[in-house]
Amino acid sequence: MRPAPVSHATSESRGEGRWLLRFEVHVPSAYEAVWPALTTADGLRGWLAAADVLERRLGGAVTLHWLNGGSTVSGHVTAWDVERVVEYTVDGHGRMRFHLEAVGTDSTVIRFLDERAGTDEERLDCLAAWHHHFELLESALQGHPTDWSRWTDARWAELRASYGSFSRT
């Protein structure tokens, strides 16, 4: 089952080699279900990364290990407003902020920002990666967490090509 499409993101330059990536993701799940997916080790593992360390409080330590063959990064929880805002600032990935807004009783809007350093090519890679991860989040919220042992980069490659062609228009 393929999750509902995630809209293409926007990005803006924040000076030489600095980018702000933005997504607005509408998920058909109540925020009470979305919050743990963004803020618990079990929730994060289902769509993003293993949280080897996750101190669920402002200033708490966080270490994320991408299970799709990616890297391990460490940092801190730099914003924490229970059931509303969580922000992780980690080496290599910058500041990742998730802001939740309930829409009625059964859906949520996630406003996501990723402020990071990198080349234009890395910006496009990250847009595709976050897009893919948000599709995985939607699937996890529907009871289908990612089986990382079976993950491939095929969907990411499709998205990367799309973002590459979109950025040239």
MARGU-690390 format. One record per residue (C-alpha): residue number from 1; chain; x, y, z. Coordinates in Angstrom, 3 decimals. Layout:
BEGIN
+-----+--------+----------+----------+----------+
: num : cadena :       c1 :       c2 :       c3 :
+-----+--------+----------+----------+----------+
: NUM :      A :        X :        Y :        Z :
...
+-----+--------+----------+----------+----------+
This chain:
BEGIN
+-----+--------+----------+----------+----------+
: num : cadena :       c1 :       c2 :       c3 :
+-----+--------+----------+----------+----------+
:   1 :      A :    0.000 :    0.000 :    0.000 :
:   2 :      A :    1.480 :    3.347 :   -1.069 :
:   3 :      A :    0.887 :    6.252 :    1.322 :
:   4 :      A :   -0.887 :    9.427 :    0.234 :
:   5 :      A :    1.433 :   11.761 :   -1.643 :
:   6 :      A :    3.445 :   14.344 :    0.249 :
:   7 :      A :    3.578 :   17.731 :   -1.474 :
:   8 :      A :    6.927 :   18.889 :   -2.797 :
:   9 :      A :    8.859 :   20.960 :   -0.313 :
:  10 :      A :   10.250 :   24.425 :   -0.656 :
:  11 :      A :   13.732 :   25.580 :    0.141 :
:  12 :      A :   15.473 :   28.884 :    0.460 :
:  13 :      A :   19.058 :   29.953 :    0.680 :
:  14 :      A :   20.219 :   31.321 :    4.015 :
:  15 :      A :   23.561 :   32.514 :    2.691 :
:  16 :      A :   26.535 :   30.717 :    1.245 :
:  17 :      A :   26.070 :   26.971 :    1.728 :
:  18 :      A :   23.122 :   27.295 :    4.177 :
:  19 :      A :   19.583 :   26.144 :    3.409 :
:  20 :      A :   16.153 :   26.148 :    4.985 :
:  21 :      A :   13.977 :   23.239 :    3.819 :
:  22 :      A :   10.217 :   23.382 :    4.489 :
:  23 :      A :    7.495 :   20.767 :    4.332 :
:  24 :      A :    3.848 :   20.985 :    5.256 :
:  25 :      A :    2.577 :   17.439 :    5.702 :
:  26 :      A :   -1.105 :   16.593 :    6.239 :
:  27 :      A :   -1.556 :   13.208 :    7.914 :
:  28 :      A :   -4.893 :   11.488 :    8.558 :
:  29 :      A :   -4.019 :   10.805 :   12.204 :
:  30 :      A :   -4.806 :   12.620 :   15.418 :
:  31 :      A :   -1.888 :   14.563 :   16.895 :
:  32 :      A :   -1.968 :   12.240 :   19.911 :
:  33 :      A :   -0.754 :    9.489 :   17.541 :
:  34 :      A :    1.661 :   11.718 :   15.626 :
:  35 :      A :    3.503 :   13.104 :   18.673 :
:  36 :      A :    4.955 :    9.737 :   19.819 :
:  37 :      A :    6.045 :    8.976 :   16.244 :
:  38 :      A :    8.224 :   12.096 :   16.402 :
:  39 :      A :    9.377 :   11.911 :   20.009 :
:  40 :      A :    9.871 :    8.303 :   21.106 :
:  41 :      A :   12.499 :    5.743 :   20.181 :
:  42 :      A :    9.865 :    3.263 :   18.969 :
:  43 :      A :    8.048 :    5.937 :   16.998 :
:  44 :      A :   11.161 :    7.302 :   15.277 :
:  45 :      A :   12.401 :    3.808 :   14.366 :
:  46 :      A :    9.218 :    3.189 :   12.381 :
:  47 :      A :    9.912 :    5.903 :    9.820 :
:  48 :      A :   13.137 :    7.844 :   10.381 :
:  49 :      A :   15.983 :    6.430 :   12.442 :
:  50 :      A :   16.878 :    4.508 :   15.572 :
:  51 :      A :   17.101 :    6.834 :   18.560 :
:  52 :      A :   20.086 :    5.301 :   20.313 :
:  53 :      A :   19.816 :    8.111 :   22.886 :
:  54 :      A :   16.691 :   10.231 :   23.349 :
:  55 :      A :   16.241 :   12.367 :   26.436 :
:  56 :      A :   12.707 :   13.681 :   25.972 :
:  57 :      A :   13.129 :   17.193 :   27.367 :
:  58 :      A :   14.535 :   20.565 :   26.407 :
:  59 :      A :   18.325 :   20.298 :   26.375 :
:  60 :      A :   18.219 :   16.494 :   26.379 :
:  61 :      A :   20.747 :   14.470 :   24.400 :
:  62 :      A :   19.749 :   12.762 :   21.157 :
:  63 :      A :   21.643 :   10.299 :   18.966 :
:  64 :      A :   19.989 :    9.153 :   15.750 :
:  65 :      A :   21.223 :    6.228 :   13.668 :
:  66 :      A :   19.767 :    5.961 :   10.168 :
:  67 :      A :   18.900 :    2.299 :    9.583 :
:  68 :      A :   18.953 :    2.584 :    5.788 :
:  69 :      A :   22.744 :    2.401 :    5.755 :
:  70 :      A :   23.124 :    6.017 :    6.755 :
:  71 :      A :   25.037 :    7.813 :    9.407 :
:  72 :      A :   24.828 :    8.289 :   13.157 :
:  73 :      A :   24.465 :   11.846 :   14.432 :
:  74 :      A :   24.341 :   13.365 :   17.900 :
:  75 :      A :   22.987 :   16.587 :   19.293 :
:  76 :      A :   20.342 :   17.981 :   21.587 :
:  77 :      A :   16.630 :   18.602 :   21.903 :
:  78 :      A :   16.491 :   22.351 :   21.227 :
:  79 :      A :   12.715 :   22.854 :   21.496 :
:  80 :      A :   10.152 :   20.845 :   23.431 :
:  81 :      A :    6.524 :   21.889 :   23.788 :
:  82 :      A :    4.617 :   18.692 :   24.597 :
:  83 :      A :    2.287 :   17.545 :   21.816 :
:  84 :      A :    3.061 :   20.667 :   19.811 :
:  85 :      A :    6.749 :   21.288 :   18.936 :
:  86 :      A :    9.887 :   19.179 :   18.992 :
:  87 :      A :   13.196 :   20.240 :   17.556 :
:  88 :      A :   16.418 :   18.275 :   17.304 :
:  89 :      A :   19.693 :   20.001 :   16.425 :
:  90 :      A :   22.276 :   17.410 :   15.427 :
:  91 :      A :   25.666 :   17.454 :   13.757 :
:  92 :      A :   25.502 :   16.929 :   10.022 :
:  93 :      A :   21.731 :   17.436 :    9.766 :
:  94 :      A :   21.337 :   20.821 :   11.426 :
:  95 :      A :   18.135 :   21.983 :   13.085 :
:  96 :      A :   15.092 :   19.755 :   12.447 :
:  97 :      A :   11.845 :   21.263 :   13.766 :
:  98 :      A :    8.427 :   19.580 :   13.791 :
:  99 :      A :    5.410 :   21.745 :   14.650 :
: 100 :      A :    2.078 :   19.926 :   15.027 :
: 101 :      A :   -1.358 :   21.419 :   14.544 :
: 102 :      A :   -4.540 :   19.422 :   15.062 :
: 103 :      A :   -7.113 :   19.616 :   12.281 :
: 104 :      A :  -10.374 :   18.486 :   13.795 :
: 105 :      A :  -10.100 :   15.312 :   15.833 :
: 106 :      A :   -8.590 :   12.940 :   13.299 :
: 107 :      A :   -5.889 :   14.674 :   11.299 :
: 108 :      A :   -2.742 :   16.713 :   11.861 :
: 109 :      A :   -0.628 :   19.176 :    9.941 :
: 110 :      A :    3.113 :   18.865 :   10.493 :
: 111 :      A :    5.063 :   21.991 :    9.629 :
: 112 :      A :    8.641 :   20.854 :    9.266 :
: 113 :      A :   11.817 :   22.924 :    8.944 :
: 114 :      A :   15.350 :   21.673 :    8.383 :
: 115 :      A :   17.987 :   24.380 :    8.604 :
: 116 :      A :   21.287 :   22.944 :    7.463 :
: 117 :      A :   24.552 :   23.478 :    5.668 :
: 118 :      A :   25.399 :   21.917 :    2.325 :
: 119 :      A :   25.816 :   22.263 :   -1.397 :
: 120 :      A :   22.920 :   22.620 :   -3.805 :
: 121 :      A :   23.232 :   18.901 :   -4.636 :
: 122 :      A :   23.025 :   18.033 :   -0.925 :
: 123 :      A :   19.952 :   20.278 :   -0.645 :
: 124 :      A :   18.230 :   18.261 :   -3.381 :
: 125 :      A :   19.317 :   14.981 :   -1.750 :
: 126 :      A :   17.811 :   16.116 :    1.562 :
: 127 :      A :   14.554 :   17.308 :    0.000 :
: 128 :      A :   14.118 :   13.855 :   -1.542 :
: 129 :      A :   15.119 :   12.104 :    1.678 :
: 130 :      A :   12.700 :   14.064 :    3.882 :
: 131 :      A :    9.920 :   13.614 :    1.332 :
: 132 :      A :   10.506 :    9.870 :    1.414 :
: 133 :      A :   10.684 :    9.809 :    5.223 :
: 134 :      A :    7.350 :   11.643 :    5.461 :
: 135 :      A :    5.789 :    9.019 :    3.185 :
: 136 :      A :    7.221 :    6.382 :    5.553 :
: 137 :      A :    5.757 :    8.307 :    8.511 :
: 138 :      A :    2.290 :    8.245 :    6.950 :
: 139 :      A :    2.617 :    4.500 :    6.438 :
: 140 :      A :    3.872 :    3.964 :   10.010 :
: 141 :      A :    0.922 :    5.941 :   11.382 :
: 142 :      A :   -1.363 :    3.576 :    9.451 :
: 143 :      A :    0.196 :    0.616 :   11.279 :
: 144 :      A :    2.935 :   -0.233 :    8.767 :
: 145 :      A :    6.318 :    0.761 :   10.217 :
: 146 :      A :    9.312 :    0.549 :    7.911 :
: 147 :      A :   11.086 :   -2.793 :    7.693 :
: 148 :      A :   14.591 :   -1.393 :    7.324 :
: 149 :      A :   16.031 :   -4.792 :    6.350 :
: 150 :      A :   13.993 :   -4.580 :    3.121 :
: 151 :      A :   14.472 :   -0.868 :    2.416 :
: 152 :      A :   15.972 :    0.221 :   -0.912 :
: 153 :      A :   16.758 :    3.649 :   -2.298 :
: 154 :      A :   14.488 :    3.230 :   -5.356 :
: 155 :      A :   11.784 :    5.613 :   -4.106 :
: 156 :      A :   14.412 :    8.122 :   -2.942 :
: 157 :      A :   15.970 :    8.018 :   -6.432 :
: 158 :      A :   12.570 :    8.799 :   -8.040 :
: 159 :      A :   12.071 :   11.715 :   -5.685 :
: 160 :      A :   15.634 :   12.969 :   -6.192 :
: 161 :      A :   15.104 :   13.051 :   -9.948 :
: 162 :      A :   11.832 :   14.905 :   -9.450 :
: 163 :      A :   13.368 :   17.521 :   -7.156 :
: 164 :      A :   16.290 :   17.899 :   -9.549 :
: 165 :      A :   14.002 :   18.602 :  -12.516 :
: 166 :      A :   11.687 :   20.793 :  -10.431 :
: 167 :      A :   14.554 :   22.998 :   -9.257 :
: 168 :      A :   15.593 :   23.712 :  -12.856 :
: 169 :      A :   12.182 :   25.084 :  -13.850 :
+-----+--------+----------+----------+----------+
